[in-house]
């Protein structure tokens, strides 16, 4: 990959990679490390990407794999509480912070699917390919996550 192409792609996708990693780790420092690792893999990748969507999906898959590999190691089990992360974020209304807190407290399998669907605008089919799940499993997880959020929000 040419240096100028790499710099443009790194600048465009580093935030997406960071958000996915933060979703997995709940630790900003580990998410930063993963961004660096993924971008190094992009720079050293000896492949041609067919399109912008192909590159984006490749980066998402590499990020997810990297996160799972890091989480398998015993010394990477420490996380920052969601309260600290939510407190650092600023919102216009208390409802927005409550929604973020509710989403962040979902189990990982639901939280990641919600993030990819709503924030990265991926279809259930694309999410299934990235997470090695059937499309029906993705739609089920989305449905369950929405139901969990609905219950948490109505309780508040």
Buried (B, 14 or more C-beta within 10 A) or exposed (E): BEEEEBEEBBEEBBEBBBBBBBBBBBBBEBBBBBBEBBBEBBBEBEEEBEEEEEBBBBBBBBBBEBBEEBBEEEEBEEBBEBEEBBEEEEEEEEEEBBBBBBBBBBEEBBBBBBBBBEEBEBEBEBBBBBBEBEBEBBBBBBEBBEEBBEEBEEEE
